Amino acid sequence: MVKNKPTALAETERLLALVPFITANQGISVKELAAAFDVSPKQMVSDLTTLWMCGLPGYTALELMDLSFESGFVTIQNAETLQSPRTLNLEEQVALIMGLDLLSQSLPTDSALKQNIEILGQRLSKSSRITSKLRAISNIPASMRAEIETAIVRKHALDISYYSIYRDEISQRLVRPLELRVDENAEYLYAFCETAQDFRVFRLDRIQSCTSINKVSDEPPAMTDSAAAKQSFTVRFNSRLRLMRERFDAEEKSSNSDYSQDSFSSQWLIRSILASSGSAELVTPLDLREEICEKSQLMLDRYQSQ
């Protein structure tokens, strides 16, 4: 048994292995059992005491395992669910193979541990008939994440190429990275954007490329109230009320009622109105209303010309 494993992990492995071992060796002495698992007799008594309180849900005398070791010799009954070594279902096998792959990717090529992980992965693959070529690769390149993390630590600026889903375009930006965060299973870079001269949030999987600028960036200005950057708008819901309320994060509104809110992105507002196909009408601001009319007419003209 590997002795340098975390105590909790080693104990859990031992407890899972003890039941089938005792079942196959009824009447074994505590001393022999401790020697077989490479622990002290005192630790083995502690393990057996823990097992004594284990069983199926209900946890009455009928469901708990019947474990006897007071005499110094160990017998076990009523342990049918664990009397054989534990098997893994398909989901657990896939999770293990992918987890091993993630560990392997984080280790140097010449690492002995990496080689052992690959051997274990091949054995799991053979027993489960799941290809060991299964890969757990993030859609965010490890080199890009490392570049960003290094820039944050060294306070370097970053030159990034970023795809904006609202504008549907790729722009080049100079940013001062502040921190990485995870929100609703997506990773984001919080940074001060020199191009926009304001704080911005960039989703990592939309960063096309990034290059660290090898000079220490100046401290970004203190974060201030950005209410001035907001733009007020009013929309009128005409149909598909539930979908429109979800799209514009609106409270309960009846048909033909006006709803006012603020947005940080005029492009998001334009695209949301166009995507609503008449179910939502922009009332104000008038300049965006006119822009939507122009875009709609342009699309209609292109459609009719086909």
Number of C-alpha atoms within 10 A of each C-alpha: 10 7 9 7 10 9 9 9 10 14 14 12 10 16 16 16 17 21 25 19 16 18 19 14 14 13 16 17 17 21 16 12 21 17 13 11 13 14 15 14 16 12 13 21 18 12 17 20 14 11 18 16 15 16 19 13 8 9 12 11 10 11 15 19 23 17 20 16 17 9 9 13 15 19 18 20 15 15 19 11 13 16 19 15 13 11 8 11 9 12 8 11 19 19 12 16 26 19 14 19 21 15 15 19 14 10 13 10 11 8 11 10 14 19 14 12 17 17 13 16 24 18 14 18 18 12 9 15 12 16 14 21 12 13 14 15 12 9 9 14 12 13 10 16 15 11 14 24 17 14 24 19 11 13 20 21 26 25 17 17 17 20 18 15 11 14 14 10 9 14 13 14 16 21 26 27 27 20 15 18 14 11 8 5 7 10 15 18 20 18 22 22 20 16 10 11 12 16 20 15 15 18 18 22 15 16 19 15 14 19 15 19 16 12 12 12 16 10 9 17 10 7 9 8 7 10 10 7 12 13 14 13 18 14 21 21 22 16 16 13 18 13 13 21 16 10 14 17 10 14 10 9 15 12 13 15 10 16 18 13 13 14 15 14 13 17 16 14 21 18 14 17 21 18 12 16 11 14 18 26 19 23 15 15 13 11 9 17 15 13 12 19 13 12 13 14 12 12 12 11 11 10 9 8 7 5
